[in-house]
């Protein structure tokens, strides 16, 4: 098994925001649902509840590329982002990392 890394862990989070920051989790949900997203479409689907700058969303999408969750390709003058892992596989991977860590560090408790 290749060495996977836990990206983030917030036990008080809900849904994907347990393993991703809140905006990252929202953007990944959009990418998983739409299968491809640009910054403009991400802004549209995030809605007006808490307005975010174009550059902020672009930065977060690029961080998700760096984390290996999205792939980016040129689309005209901008970029399009696609998930490289599906939602269920991502969640299983992250849960397994947490469980393995707990088993390793607290074997008598498991």
Secondary structure by P-SEA (a helix, b strand, c coil): cccccccccccccccccccccaaaaaaaaaaaaaccccaaaaaaaacccccccaaaaaaaaaaaaaaccbbbbbcccbbbbbbcccaaaaaaaaaaaaaaaaaaaccccc
